[in-house]
Amino acid sequence: MALTAVILVIWLVASVWVSRAIASPQMSNAVSINVTGHQWWWEVEYQDLNAPSLRFRTANEIHIPVGRPVVLNVTSRDVIHSFWVPDLQGKRDLIPGYTTSIWLQADQPGVYRGQCAEFCGYQHANMALYVTAEKDAPFKGWLSAERQPAIEPDTDQQRHGRDVFMRASCPACHTIRGTNAGGLVGPELTHVGSRGTLAAGTVPNTVGHLGGWISDPQSVKPGVKMPPNKLSGDDFLSLLAYLEHLK
């Protein structure tokens, strides 16, 4: 009995030590990212402790460098969610009003699918995200591009599309850096044209799916907060051209 008790104490100490090491990696080169769960999408904010002005937000996609630890500070804006990228790390619950941390590291380049692992409402199954692990140079290039404001429209149609966006209710919910749109209810759209999917992994980011999402989001993802947008043919095509241009 004494030997069993000693062994259990040893394993307890080892377990606590490993758990603390996993939960709080003390590494100076770690990338720090804030992740906030919403019904039903992921808000992603990249921090920069040395230059706060370099912080930026995106949605439903996370880019990380290969071979470096990444610390994720996670919380929820509404109900309990759970962050889970099976090929990189275990699950961590996101509790409203409470921030916890989890870390992960990718040793090989690739795209890793993540999923909310806690039932959070009607569209829980359609709350996915993708983690792209890439070598240091491409990662830094992506960071530099994401930190830039939205690029200026190239054509009259794109310029008209920007005007349509600004006149509609879109700026009340969405941000496009470099414009007067500063809403915080929905995902940031500054570089929406470069994302692989729409509606948190629900559909591919193509012009057809984008058009369907804008005109009738409830038909794509019932229960989302985004309302339908009824636009004339010319306004609608111009808006699509503008949003596709935001890369």
Secondary structure, 3 states (H helix, E strand, C coil): CHHHHHHHHHHHHHHHHHHHHHHCCCCCCCEEEEEEEECCEEEEEECCCCCHHHCEEEECEEEEECCCCEEEEEEECCCCEEEECCCCCCCEEEEECECEEEEECCCCCEEEEEEECCCCCCCHHHCEEEEEEECHHHHHHHHHHHCCCCCCCCCHHHHHHHHHHHHCCHHHCCECCCCCCECCCCCCCCCHHHCCEECCCCEECCHHHHHHHHHCHHHHCCCCCCCCCCCCHHHHHHHHHHHHHCC
